[in-house]
Amino acid sequence: MRSWKLLEIETFDGSCSLVVLASDDEAHVVLIGLQPGQKLGDHQVKENALLVVVDGSARVEAAGETVDAEAGTLVAFEPDERHAISSDGGAKLLLILAPWPGEGHYRGGDLRGADVRR
């Protein structure tokens, strides 16, 4: 068994702070820190994606829909579903990608290549 206290894990300053918590053939689990005003621009992944707002709040946009997600909100995306995430006040997000890696996943880098802007 492994466990994490998500609110106590530091996500460093910068455009996007990623902390890989676990990764195997079943899933890739990442903690993301967004500073106030930051966003993950329009993008997609090849896996099923589950996004949990752990702390703060985020605006999630996908398929013409917008969700103002507070701490405790879970959002699910289908493979290749385009979406964008932003946070006016900052947020800590838990991202679960499964199965990992999904069919057709780009293997030349990691998630740090996502479009992240202030």
N, C-alpha and C positions, 0 to 999 in steps of 0.2 A: 504494500500500500504506500502511496505517496500522497502528500497533501500540501496545499499552498495557502497562505494567508494573503489573498490578493490585494487587500488594502494596504498591506505592509511592504509589498514589493515595489521598489523604486523604479520608476520609469524616467529616464534621464531627459534633461532639456534637449531641445533640438526640434527639427521639423516633425519627426515621428520617432517615438521610442518603442522599440520592439524587444520583448523579452520572451524567448522561446521557453515554454514551461515543459513541454513534452513533444516528442515526435517519434512516430513509428509508422508501420505500414497501415495502421487503422486510422490515425488522425494526427493532425499537427495543431498544437494548442499554443496560442500566442497572446501575451498581454501587451496592449498598445496604450501608450500615453499620448494624448493630444493636449497641447498647451492651448490656452484661450485664443480663439481666432483661427486655429489650425483646421485643416481638412484633408481628407483622403479624397482626391478628385475622382471623377467618374472613372470606374475601372470594373473589371470582372475577374473571377477566378474560375478554375476548371473543376473545383470541388464543390460539394454542398458546403455552405458556410452558415454557421450559427454565430451571432454576435450578441453578447450580453453587455449591457452598460453596468459596470461594477460601481462606478463613482462618477459624480458629475452628471452631465447631460449631453446629448448629441442629437443632431438632426440627421435623419437617415432618409435618403431619396432613392427610389427605385421604381421603374415602370410607371412613371407619372404620379406616384404616390409619395407623400412625405409623412414621416413619423417623428414627432418630437419625443425622443426617448429619454426618460429619466432613469436613475439608478434602479436596477431590478427589471428592466425591460429586456426581452429576448426578441431578436429579429432573425428570420431565416431567409436565406437566399438559395435559389437553385443554381446548379452549375451554369456558368456563362451569363448569369443575370447581371446586367450592368447596374451599378449603384455608386453612390457618393455619401460620404459621412463628414460632417463638420461639427465643430463645438465652439460656441461663443465663449463659454466660461471654463472650458477644459473638461476633460473626461478621461476615465480609465476604462478600457474596453477589453473584454475577453473574446478572442476569436478562435473558433474551432472549425478546422477544415477537414472534411472526411469524404471518401477515403483519401489517404495521403500517399503520394501525390495523385491527383486526379488524372484521368487519361488526357493527354495533350498538354499537361502542365509544362511551362517553360522551366528548364533546368539550368539555365546559364547564370542564375543569380537568386536572390532571396526577395522577400517582400519589401525590402528597403527601397526598391526601385519604384514603388508606388508614387503617384503624383501627390505630393504633400506640400501645401502652400499656406502661408499666413494670410 
